[in-house]
Amino acid sequence: ANAETVRSDPEKYWMVFQDDPTEKPHGVGLFPVLDSLRASGSWSPRDRTVFIVTSDSAYSTKIAARMNEESARQKWTVVGFEKVVSPFTQWGPILQKIRDKNPDVIFNAGLNVGDIAAFQNQFMASPTKSLMYQQYVPSIPEYLELTGSKSEGVIWATVQGLLDDNPVGNGAR
């Protein structure tokens, strides 16, 4: 949304500098990861289905919409799309929809740490056989404090994170 504002009137917003990509590449980068997992034999999707969850922030909404669009191009079927107003911590009805669909992938683009930690903790009470993807939030230390071992195996992405246990991340310091 910010990039669109700047593009609409560059003379007015000449002083705006964005140091990371727009929301467009977020999320859709999951497809090469899924392809890689499948090619390696470490994971096999049952039906190529995805359930998308998002919050009402412009960031999350754009990422989820892009994932929804790209799913069809990648020959994945979106079996559910839920948008919540943050803060949102009572995930029971949405998790029931997810459990009923039992998708191959759950894609959560929410941005609030408390929301996503609550989602993960409640999901793990009765998980489906789904890969869990959460946008950015698992990179925030508070998320791990709130989820502990319940977040092991979550796939996540950020374009600005440094991984302390990774030679590439350590080299960027």
C-alpha positions in Angstrom: 0.0 0.0 0.0 2.9 2.4 0.8 4.6 1.7 -2.5 1.3 2.4 -4.4 1.0 5.7 -2.5 4.5 6.8 -3.5 4.0 5.7 -7.1 0.8 7.7 -7.3 2.6 11.0 -6.5 6.4 10.7 -6.5 6.9 14.5 -6.3 4.9 14.6 -3.1 6.5 11.5 -1.6 10.1 12.1 -2.9 11.5 11.5 0.6 10.1 8.0 1.2 12.6 5.2 0.9 11.5 1.6 1.3 14.3 -0.8 2.3 12.6 -4.1 1.7 10.3 -5.5 -1.0 6.6 -4.8 -1.1 4.2 -7.5 0.0 4.1 -9.0 -3.5 6.9 -11.6 -3.1 5.9 -12.6 0.4 4.0 -15.8 0.8 4.2 -16.9 -2.9 7.8 -17.8 -2.1 6.3 -20.8 -0.3 5.6 -22.6 -3.5 9.2 -23.2 -4.4 9.7 -24.5 -0.8 6.8 -26.9 -1.2 8.2 -28.0 -4.5 11.6 -28.6 -3.0 10.1 -30.6 -0.1 8.1 -32.7 -2.5 11.1 -33.3 -4.8 13.3 -34.3 -1.9 10.8 -37.0 -0.9 10.4 -35.5 2.6 6.8 -34.5 2.1 4.0 -35.5 -0.2 0.8 -33.4 -0.5 -2.4 -35.4 -0.5 -4.6 -33.1 -2.6 -2.6 -29.9 -3.2 -4.9 -28.0 -0.9 -4.3 -24.8 1.1 -6.3 -23.0 3.8 -5.5 -19.3 4.0 -5.9 -17.2 7.2 -5.2 -13.5 7.4 -5.8 -10.5 9.6 -7.2 -7.1 8.7 -3.9 -5.3 8.3 -3.0 -4.1 4.8 0.2 -6.1 5.0 -1.5 -9.3 5.8 -4.4 -8.8 3.5 -2.2 -8.2 0.5 0.0 -11.2 1.2 -3.1 -13.5 1.6 -4.7 -12.1 -1.5 -1.5 -12.7 -3.5 -1.3 -16.3 -2.1 -4.9 -16.9 -3.0 -4.3 -15.7 -6.6 -1.0 -17.6 -7.1 -2.5 -20.9 -5.7 -4.5 -21.4 -8.8 -1.5 -20.7 -11.1 0.5 -23.2 -9.1 -2.4 -25.8 -9.4 -3.2 -25.7 -5.7 -6.8 -25.5 -4.5 -7.8 -23.0 -1.8 -10.3 -24.8 0.5 -10.8 -21.9 2.9 -10.1 -18.2 3.3 -10.7 -16.6 6.6 -10.0 -12.9 7.5 -10.1 -11.8 11.2 -10.0 -8.5 12.9 -6.9 -8.3 15.1 -6.5 -8.8 18.1 -8.1 -12.2 17.7 -7.3 -15.1 20.0 -10.3 -17.4 20.0 -9.6 -19.5 17.0 -11.9 -22.4 17.8 -14.5 -21.9 14.9 -11.8 -21.2 12.3 -9.7 -24.1 13.5 -12.8 -26.4 13.2 -13.1 -25.3 9.6 -9.4 -26.1 9.0 -9.8 -29.5 10.7 -12.9 -30.3 8.6 -10.9 -29.5 5.4 -7.6 -31.1 6.6 -5.6 -29.2 4.0 -2.1 -30.0 2.9 -0.9 -26.5 3.9 -2.2 -23.9 6.3 -1.1 -20.4 5.3 -1.4 -17.8 8.0 -0.4 -14.2 7.0 -1.5 -12.6 10.3 0.9 -10.0 11.8 0.0 -9.9 15.5 2.3 -12.0 17.7 -0.4 -12.8 20.3 -2.9 -13.8 17.6 -0.5 -16.1 15.8 0.9 -17.7 19.0 -2.7 -18.3 20.2 -3.5 -19.8 16.7 -0.5 -22.2 16.9 -1.1 -23.2 20.5 -4.8 -23.9 19.8 -4.1 -25.7 16.6 -1.6 -28.1 18.3 -4.3 -29.2 20.7 -5.7 -31.3 17.7 -3.5 -30.8 14.7 -4.2 -31.8 11.1 -1.7 -33.4 8.8 -0.8 -30.1 7.4 2.3 -28.1 6.8 2.0 -24.8 8.8 3.2 -21.6 7.2 3.2 -18.4 9.2 4.4 -15.1 7.7 7.1 -13.2 9.6 5.7 -13.6 13.2 7.8 -16.7 14.1 10.9 -14.5 13.7 9.8 -12.5 16.7 11.3 -13.9 20.0 8.0 -13.4 21.9 6.4 -15.9 19.5 8.8 -18.7 20.7 8.2 -17.6 24.3 4.4 -18.0 23.8 4.5 -21.2 21.8 7.6 -23.1 23.0 7.8 -26.6 21.4 4.3 -26.2 19.9 5.9 -24.1 17.1 8.5 -26.7 16.1 8.2 -27.4 12.4 6.5 -24.2 11.4 7.6 -22.8 8.1 8.0 -19.1 8.1 9.6 -16.3 6.1 11.0 -12.8 6.4 13.0 -10.7 4.1 14.9 -8.9 6.9 15.7 -11.5 9.5 19.1 -12.6 10.7 19.5 -16.2 11.8 22.0 -16.6 14.6 22.7 -20.2 13.8 23.2 -19.7 10.1 26.6 -18.8 8.4 24.8 -16.4 6.0 23.0 -14.6 8.8 26.2 -14.4 10.9 28.1 -13.0 7.9 25.6 -10.2 7.5 26.3 -8.8 11.0 
